[in-house]
Amino acid sequence: MTDIITKPKIKEEIKVERPHLHKVILVNDDFTPRAFVVLVLKAEFRLSEDQALRVMMTAHRRGVCVVAVFTKDVAEAKATNATDAGRRKGYPLLFTTEPEE
């Protein structure tokens, strides 16, 4: 009679690290019309009229405002697109990104 030896099945755990997130920040300036800033926020970040107004006014009062948080690639693309929209109209509109802590 032969003994049957069974080995336990060991599953290797693959640890997947969550992607690092980056904030998109609206920087206030004194030249870009408020209505245009709201338009860009609605178009590029899919904010409602009310949300876009709040973000624009917060940036106006405090100098900067976090618009949204995305993965690095998405944050940089959205910030670039929004800044470029202002540049095309001749405004100094600026969106930047920074890592979320």
C-alpha positions in Angstrom: 0.0 0.0 0.0 1.4 3.4 -1.0 0.9 6.5 1.1 -0.4 9.5 -0.8 1.2 12.7 0.2 -0.7 15.9 -0.5 0.9 19.3 -0.5 -1.2 22.3 0.5 -1.9 24.7 -2.3 -0.3 28.0 -1.7 -1.6 31.0 -3.5 0.9 33.8 -3.9 -0.6 37.1 -2.9 0.0 39.8 -5.3 0.0 43.1 -3.6 -1.2 45.9 -5.8 -0.4 49.4 -4.7 -3.0 52.0 -5.3 -1.9 54.7 -7.7 -0.6 57.9 -6.2 -3.2 60.7 -6.5 -2.6 64.2 -7.6 -4.6 67.4 -6.9 -5.5 69.8 -9.7 -5.3 73.3 -8.4 -6.8 76.5 -9.9 -4.5 79.5 -9.4 -6.3 82.8 -9.2 -5.4 85.7 -11.5 -6.9 89.2 -11.8 -7.4 89.1 -15.6 -9.3 85.9 -16.6 -13.1 86.7 -16.5 -15.0 84.7 -13.9 -17.5 83.5 -16.4 -14.8 82.0 -18.5 -13.2 80.2 -15.5 -16.6 78.7 -14.7 -17.0 77.6 -18.3 -13.6 75.9 -18.3 -14.4 74.2 -14.9 -17.7 72.9 -16.3 -16.2 71.7 -19.6 -12.9 70.1 -18.4 -13.8 68.9 -14.9 -17.5 68.2 -15.5 -18.6 70.4 -12.6 -22.1 71.7 -12.2 -22.7 75.4 -12.5 -22.9 75.7 -8.7 -19.8 73.6 -8.0 -17.8 75.6 -10.7 -18.9 78.9 -9.1 -17.9 77.8 -5.6 -14.4 76.6 -6.9 -13.9 79.9 -8.8 -14.9 82.0 -5.8 -12.7 80.0 -3.4 -9.7 80.5 -5.7 -10.6 84.2 -6.0 -10.7 84.7 -2.2 -7.9 82.4 -1.2 -5.6 82.6 -4.2 -5.9 78.9 -5.0 -8.4 76.1 -4.8 -8.3 72.3 -5.3 -10.6 71.5 -8.2 -10.4 67.7 -8.1 -8.1 64.7 -7.4 -7.1 62.2 -10.0 -4.3 59.8 -10.9 -1.1 61.6 -12.0 -1.6 61.2 -15.7 -5.3 62.3 -15.7 -4.6 65.3 -13.4 -1.7 66.5 -15.6 -3.8 66.1 -18.7 -6.8 68.0 -17.3 -4.7 70.8 -15.9 -2.9 71.2 -19.2 -6.1 71.2 -21.2 -7.8 73.7 -18.9 -4.7 76.0 -18.9 -4.5 75.7 -22.7 -8.2 76.7 -23.1 -7.3 80.0 -21.3 -4.2 80.5 -23.4 -6.1 80.1 -26.6 -8.4 83.0 -25.5 -5.4 85.1 -24.4 -6.0 84.7 -20.6 -3.3 83.8 -18.0 -5.6 81.1 -16.6 -3.4 78.6 -14.7 -4.1 75.1 -13.4 -1.3 73.2 -11.6 -0.9 69.7 -10.1 0.7 68.4 -7.0 0.8 65.1 -5.2 -1.9 64.5 -2.6 -0.5 63.8 0.9 
